[in-house]
Amino acid sequence: MGDPRQYLDPKILSRLESLDLKARLIVEGFISGLHKSPFHGFSVEFAQHREYAPGDDLRRIDWKVYARSDRHYIKEYEEETNLVAYVLLDVSESMRYASGGLSKLEYGSYIAASLIYLMLNQRDSVGLALFDENVRRLIADSSNPGHRAELIDALENIRPAGRTELGQVLHHMVGQVRRRGMLIVISDLLTNAERLLAGLKHARHRRHEVIVFHVLDEAELTFPFEQLTLFRGMEGYPQLFAEPRSLREQYLRELEGFVTRVRDECVAHRIDYQQLSTSAPLDVALSSYLATRMGTTRT
């Protein structure tokens, strides 16, 4: 396959058929691009020292203790309780949009599959919710490695439809997660801002960690249209035939206002917000997730 980092490019990745293979190559490409693995000691906490014995991993020797005692001691760890995480993927009609190359839904599915692959390898417990106005499919969390096949199969058989009602979905999911965990939202957020923010605040009030991956097509971010264009609403909205240059300034101003409001509210409530273009390398999403997991536990 060559250097797996090439598969961080969504266009190259799209040529492969198996989503499970895509997820593995994204994760391997991401990890191979790091100077050192960030996962050593990632899911464990220090428990005690014991004296070194032949065959022990030399990387676990506590050299500070050796400097004081002139004897070799090994750091022993105990596993923390596994993280419970749910990936919430928007499968509404608007996620089908693609100005060229990948649709938002394809890009979002790559992110979801990669995070599932990564978290199960870390022995975390992972579930999946596919949603539009409501949760269309909910797969309960599990840390069993064999659970990945069920999750990937669900991602490979999506039929997008309906409108996005993420706020309503978040209120529902808060009641589904059995203990404090992580909710990872992957969506274009094309929904009512008030209801969206109310749902996000509810999740934080219940002390869940929340990560929002705001996935937009490059054309939605830049509005590059020049000629008379027929704009079709993908979630039941009326179509519009218009000269786009007259709309560009107002559209970009409205988009910036919406994004700024959502991002600022996320920051205020300690929610991680990451805007992603469907043309962006996929390690951007993984880096954001990893930074959250390795950060201080939220309360």
C-alpha positions in Angstrom: 0.0 0.0 0.0 3.0 2.3 0.4 3.1 5.2 2.9 -0.2 5.1 4.8 0.0 8.9 5.3 -1.2 9.3 1.7 -4.6 8.1 2.7 -5.1 11.1 4.9 -6.0 12.8 1.6 -9.7 12.3 1.2 -9.5 12.1 -2.6 -7.0 9.3 -2.5 -8.8 7.5 0.2 -12.1 7.6 -1.8 -10.6 5.2 -4.4 -10.7 2.3 -1.9 -14.0 0.4 -1.4 -13.9 -1.0 2.1 -14.7 1.5 4.9 -12.9 -0.7 7.4 -9.7 -0.6 5.3 -10.1 3.2 4.9 -10.4 3.6 8.7 -7.3 1.5 9.3 -5.2 3.4 6.8 -6.3 6.8 8.1 -5.4 5.8 11.7 -2.1 4.2 10.6 -1.3 7.3 8.4 -2.0 9.6 11.3 0.1 7.6 13.8 3.0 7.2 11.4 3.1 11.0 11.0 3.7 11.5 14.7 7.3 11.8 16.1 6.4 9.3 18.8 3.2 7.4 19.8 1.0 9.4 22.2 -0.7 6.2 23.3 1.9 4.8 25.8 0.3 5.0 29.2 -2.7 6.6 27.6 -5.4 4.5 29.3 -3.7 3.7 32.6 -2.6 5.5 35.8 0.4 4.9 38.0 -0.1 2.4 40.8 3.2 1.4 42.4 6.9 0.6 41.9 8.4 -2.9 41.9 12.0 -4.0 41.6 13.3 -4.6 38.0 13.4 -8.2 36.8 15.1 -9.6 33.7 12.7 -9.3 30.7 11.0 -6.1 31.9 10.5 -3.3 29.5 13.5 -0.9 30.0 11.3 2.0 29.1 9.3 1.5 32.3 12.3 2.0 34.6 11.9 5.0 36.8 15.3 6.7 36.4 14.5 9.3 39.1 14.2 6.5 41.7 17.4 5.0 40.3 19.2 8.3 40.8 18.2 8.3 44.5 18.6 4.7 45.4 21.0 3.3 42.8 18.5 0.5 42.2 16.3 -0.2 39.2 12.5 0.0 39.8 9.7 -0.5 37.3 6.6 1.7 37.2 3.5 -0.4 37.4 0.1 0.9 36.2 -3.5 0.0 36.7 -6.1 0.4 34.0 -8.6 3.2 34.4 -12.3 2.6 33.7 -12.8 2.5 30.0 -14.2 5.6 28.3 -17.8 5.3 27.0 -18.1 7.2 23.8 -20.9 7.6 21.3 -20.3 8.8 17.7 -23.3 10.8 16.5 -23.3 11.0 12.7 -25.7 13.3 10.8 -27.4 11.3 8.0 -29.8 14.0 6.9 -30.5 14.9 3.3 -28.1 17.9 3.3 -25.2 15.7 4.1 -25.4 14.3 0.6 -24.1 17.6 -0.9 -20.9 17.5 -2.8 -19.6 20.2 -5.0 -17.0 17.8 -6.4 -15.3 14.8 -4.9 -16.5 13.6 -1.5 -19.9 14.4 -0.1 -20.2 15.6 3.5 -21.7 12.3 4.5 -18.8 10.3 3.0 -16.3 12.5 4.7 -18.2 12.3 8.0 -18.3 8.5 7.6 -14.5 8.4 7.3 -14.1 10.4 10.4 -16.6 8.2 12.3 -15.0 4.9 11.1 -11.5 6.2 12.0 -12.5 7.2 15.5 -14.3 3.9 16.1 -11.1 2.1 14.9 -8.9 4.2 17.2 -11.1 4.0 20.3 -11.7 0.2 20.1 -7.9 -0.2 19.8 -7.6 1.7 23.0 -10.2 -0.6 24.6 -12.7 2.1 25.0 -16.5 1.3 24.8 -17.9 2.8 21.6 -21.5 3.2 20.3 -23.0 4.8 17.3 -26.1 6.9 16.6 -27.2 7.8 13.0 -29.6 10.7 13.0 -31.7 13.3 11.1 -34.8 14.6 12.9 -34.5 11.6 15.2 -32.1 8.8 16.0 -32.6 6.5 13.0 -30.3 3.8 14.3 -28.7 3.3 17.7 -26.0 0.7 18.4 -25.2 0.4 22.0 -21.6 0.8 23.2 -19.2 -2.1 23.6 -15.4 -2.4 23.9 -15.4 -5.8 22.3 -13.0 -5.7 19.2 -15.6 -7.7 17.2 -18.1 -4.8 17.7 -16.3 -2.8 15.0 -17.8 -5.0 12.3 -21.4 -4.0 13.3 -20.5 -0.3 13.5 -18.7 -0.3 10.2 -21.6 -2.2 8.5 -24.0 0.5 9.8 -21.8 3.3 8.3 -21.6 1.5 5.0 -25.4 1.1 4.6 -26.6 4.7 5.2 -29.6 6.0 3.3 -29.7 9.8 3.9 -33.1 11.4 4.4 -34.9 14.0 6.4 -33.9 17.2 8.1 -31.3 17.8 10.8 -32.6 18.2 14.3 -29.5 17.8 16.3 -30.7 19.6 19.4 -33.6 17.1 19.8 -31.2 14.2 19.1 -28.8 15.4 21.8 -31.6 15.6 24.4 -32.5 12.0 23.5 -28.9 10.8 23.6 -28.2 12.3 27.0 -30.8 9.9 28.4 -29.3 6.9 26.6 -25.6 7.1 27.8 -25.6 5.1 31.0 -22.8 7.1 32.7 -20.7 10.1 32.1 -18.9 9.7 28.7 -18.1 11.4 25.5 -20.5 12.5 22.7 -18.7 13.0 19.3 -21.0 14.9 16.9 -20.2 14.8 13.2 -22.7 17.1 11.3 -23.0 20.1 8.9 -25.1 21.7 11.8 -27.7 22.9 9.3 -30.3 23.3 11.9 -31.9 25.8 14.3 -29.2 27.4 16.3 -31.2 27.9 19.5 -32.3 24.2 19.6 -28.7 23.1 18.7 -27.1 25.1 21.5 -29.7 24.0 24.0 -28.9 20.3 23.2 -25.2 20.9 23.5 -25.6 22.7 26.8 -27.8 19.9 28.1 -25.1 17.3 27.3 -22.5 19.4 29.2 -24.8 20.0 32.1 -25.0 16.2 32.4 -21.1 16.3 32.5 -20.5 14.5 29.2 -17.5 15.6 27.2 -18.6 16.8 23.8 -16.7 17.2 20.6 -18.3 18.8 17.5 -16.9 18.2 14.1 -18.6 20.8 11.9 -18.3 19.3 8.4 -18.9 21.7 5.4 -18.3 21.4 1.7 -15.6 23.7 0.3 -18.3 25.4 -1.8 -20.4 26.1 1.3 -17.4 27.8 2.9 -16.4 29.9 -0.1 -19.5 30.3 -2.2 -17.5 30.3 -5.5 -20.5 30.4 -7.9 -20.3 33.0 -10.7 -23.0 32.2 -13.3 -26.8 32.2 -12.9 -27.4 29.2 -10.6 -30.4 27.1 -9.5 -30.0 26.4 -5.8 -32.0 23.4 -4.7 -32.9 22.9 -1.0 -32.0 19.4 0.1 -34.1 19.2 3.2 -37.5 20.4 1.8 -36.5 24.0 1.4 -37.7 25.8 -1.8 -35.3 26.2 -4.7 -33.9 29.5 -5.8 -32.7 30.6 -9.3 -30.4 33.6 -8.7 -27.3 35.5 -9.8 -24.9 34.3 -7.1 -22.6 37.3 -6.9 -25.4 39.4 -5.5 -25.9 36.8 -2.8 -22.2 36.0 -1.9 -21.6 38.8 0.6 -24.8 38.3 2.5 -24.4 34.5 2.5 -20.8 34.6 3.8 -21.8 37.1 6.4 -24.7 34.9 7.6 -22.4 31.8 7.7 -19.7 33.6 9.6 -22.2 34.8 12.1 -23.7 31.3 12.6 -20.2 29.7 12.9 -19.0 32.4 15.3 -22.0 32.0 17.6 -21.8 28.2 17.7 -18.0 28.2 18.2 -18.2 30.9 21.0 -20.9 29.0 22.8 -18.9 25.8 22.6 -15.9 27.5 24.0 -18.0 29.1 26.8 -19.3 25.6 27.8 -16.0 23.8 27.3 -17.1 21.9 24.2 -14.5 21.2 21.6 -15.5 22.7 18.2 -13.6 21.8 15.0 -14.7 23.1 11.6 -13.7 20.8 8.8 -13.8 21.2 5.0 -14.4 18.0 3.0 -11.1 18.8 1.2 -9.1 18.9 4.4 -6.7 16.0 5.4 -8.4 13.6 7.8 -5.7 13.8 10.5 -7.1 17.2 11.4 -10.1 15.5 12.9 -8.0 12.8 14.7 -5.7 15.4 16.1 -8.6 17.3 17.6 -10.0 14.1 19.1 -6.7 13.1 20.5 -6.0 16.5 22.1 -9.4 16.2 23.9 -8.7 12.7 25.1 -5.3 13.6 26.5 -6.5 16.8 28.1 -7.7 17.3 31.6 -10.9 15.4 32.5 -13.8 17.7 32.5 -16.3 18.3 35.2 
